[in-house]
Amino acid sequence: MRILLSYHYYKNVDIAKLVEQLSVFGQPVDILVDSGAFSAFTLGATIDLNAYTQWVSYWGELFGSFANLDVIGDAEGTLQNQRAIEAMGLKPLPIFHTGEPWEYLDRYLEDYRFVMLGGMVPYARERRRLMPWLIKCFRKAGTQTVYHGLGLTSWYALSAFPWYSVDSSSWGSGYRYGTVPVFDQVAGRMKAVQIGDRKTWAANAGHVRALGFNPADFADRSRTSRALLCQIGAASYVAGERFLRKRHGPITIPGTDASGLRTYFVDGSISNLTEAASGLRTYLAGANGANGADLMWAAQGLRTYLADSNGFNLKLAAGVEP
């Protein structure tokens, strides 16, 4: 269960309690931490470097990795923060942003095998502007460094490159905006379907059922719940991750055996993360009258069964030696 937590939003949350809540689902919890500098910047707030590093140090054993505190619009300031945090004995992931001088990426590529790429959110719909920048980033990295895409939600950019990991809040667009992500496992692309649009849900019924859901629950607004919207969004991105793993093959951080692609789910609400958690393990829970407050309702959910006419393949899928 992979989750990206933003210090800006979670600095006052008991992370141990959150991990305990999510551990109910029986899967390890992999937490990637971002400072939330971009969110703070858009809200006119600031993040104190010392406070951020103290928070990371306090909860550090629960985090898989964490990002540098980037300074929006100041590549040199971001680099200096990287050096300052490292001087405290910590190992933050460096961040390179769109629009920054390429010399900074060159410096990161010399010293680090895992780099974050940021600043892409404002250009997500500007394909002709973003793609050349990404192409140059990946060409420069070659096979010596892998990338994490901060806030990367555009499927064209997500599917075109061998990312090690990405994070996205788009899985929650269903309960936030009424536009539900549905992954088409045949065409290998993410579709956006509006709640209550009966014609479009009917056209995508096969894709919805392949994810473990009933399209009628989304075609009729009265049958939809926040829990279902959380789950189908999470399940769609998990299916998308599986597709990209197959397309790009194993992606590992050079010098380690850590493999991608990893999709981290981002949300400012603990309740939404816990509601989606069943989808993250492809153990899909129906609404069944649940309001999302009780984490244990997921144990009563729908199970995804794997069908194959060849028992050899079934054993492989189950992790059993044939």
Long-range contacts (C-beta under 8 A, 24 or more apart in sequence): 1-25, 1-27, 1-28, 1-29, 1-30, 1-277, 1-280, 1-281, 2-30, 2-31, 2-32, 2-165, 2-262, 2-263, 2-264, 2-265, 2-280, 3-29, 3-30, 3-31, 3-32, 3-264, 3-265, 3-266, 3-273, 4-31, 4-32, 4-33, 4-34, 4-167, 4-264, 4-265, 4-266, 5-31, 5-32, 5-33, 5-34, 6-33, 6-34, 6-35, 6-36, 6-39, 6-266, 6-268, 7-33, 7-34, 7-35, 7-36, 7-47, 7-52, 7-55, 7-56, 8-35, 8-36, 8-37, 8-39, 8-40, 8-45, 8-47, 9-36, 9-39, 9-268, 11-51, 11-55, 13-270, 15-59, 15-62, 16-59, 16-62, 18-270, 19-62, 21-270, 21-274, 21-295, 22-273, 22-274, 22-277, 24-295, 24-296, 24-298, 25-277, 25-278, 25-280, 25-281, 25-283, 25-295, 25-298, 26-281, 27-280, 27-281, 29-62, 30-64, 30-262, 30-264, 31-62, 31-63, 31-64, 32-63, 32-64, 32-65, 32-66, 32-67, 32-148, 32-165, 32-167, 32-264, 33-63, 33-65, 33-66, 33-67, 34-66, 34-67, 34-150, 34-167, 35-67, 35-68, 35-69, 35-70, 37-69, 37-70, 37-71, 37-72, 38-70, 38-72, 38-118, 38-121, 38-150, 38-151, 41-72, 49-81, 49-84, 49-85, 53-85, 53-88, 53-90, 56-90, 57-88, 57-90, 60-90, 65-91, 65-93, 65-114, 66-90, 66-92, 66-93, 67-92, 67-93, 67-95, 67-116, 67-150, 68-92, 68-93, 68-94, 68-95, 68-116, 70-95, 70-97, 70-118, 72-97, 75-100, 75-101, 75-104, 78-104, 79-104, 79-107, 93-148, 95-150, 96-137, 98-123, 98-130, 98-133, 102-136, 102-140, 105-137, 105-140, 106-140, 108-145, 109-140, 109-141, 109-144, 109-145, 112-145, 113-144, 113-145, 113-146, 113-253, 113-254, 113-255, 113-256, 114-145, 114-146, 114-147, 114-148, 114-164, 114-253, 115-141, 115-145, 115-146, 115-147, 115-148, 116-147, 116-148, 116-149, 116-150, 117-147, 117-148, 117-149, 117-150, 117-152, 118-150, 118-151, 119-150, 120-149, 120-150, 120-151, 120-152, 120-157, 121-150, 121-151, 121-153, 124-153, 124-154, 124-157, 125-154, 127-154, 127-156, 127-157, 130-154, 130-157, 131-156, 131-157, 131-160, 134-160, 134-161, 138-162, 143-254, 144-254, 145-254, 146-251, 146-252, 146-253, 146-254, 146-260, 151-266, 155-189, 155-190, 155-240, 158-240, 158-244, 159-188, 159-189, 159-244, 159-247, 162-248, 162-249, 162-251, 162-260, 162-261, 163-244, 163-251, 163-260, 163-261, 164-251, 164-252, 164-253, 164-260, 164-261, 164-262, 165-260, 165-261, 165-262, 165-263, 165-264, 166-261, 166-262, 166-263, 166-264, 167-263, 167-264, 167-265, 167-266, 168-237, 168-263, 168-264, 168-265, 168-266, 169-265, 169-266, 169-267, 170-233, 170-237, 171-230, 171-233, 171-234, 171-236, 171-237, 171-265, 171-276, 172-229, 172-230, 172-233, 172-267, 172-272, 172-276, 173-233, 174-229, 174-230, 174-232, 174-233, 175-226, 175-229, 175-230, 175-233, 175-272, 180-218, 180-229, 180-232, 180-233, 181-232, 181-233, 181-236, 181-237, 182-207, 182-208, 182-211, 182-232, 182-236, 183-207, 183-211, 183-235, 183-236, 183-237, 183-239, 183-240, 183-243, 185-210, 185-239, 185-243, 188-243, 188-247, 190-236, 190-237, 190-240, 193-218, 195-221, 195-224, 195-229, 196-220, 196-221, 208-232, 210-239, 211-235, 211-236, 211-239, 211-284, 212-282, 212-284, 212-302, 212-304, 213-284, 217-287, 225-287, 225-290, 226-272, 226-275, 226-292, 227-275, 227-285, 227-287, 227-290, 227-291, 227-292, 227-297, 228-286, 228-287, 230-272, 230-275, 230-276, 230-279, 231-275, 231-276, 231-278, 231-279, 231-284, 231-285, 232-279, 233-276, 233-279, 234-265, 234-276, 234-277, 234-279, 234-280, 235-279, 235-282, 235-284, 237-263, 237-265, 238-263, 238-279, 238-280, 238-282
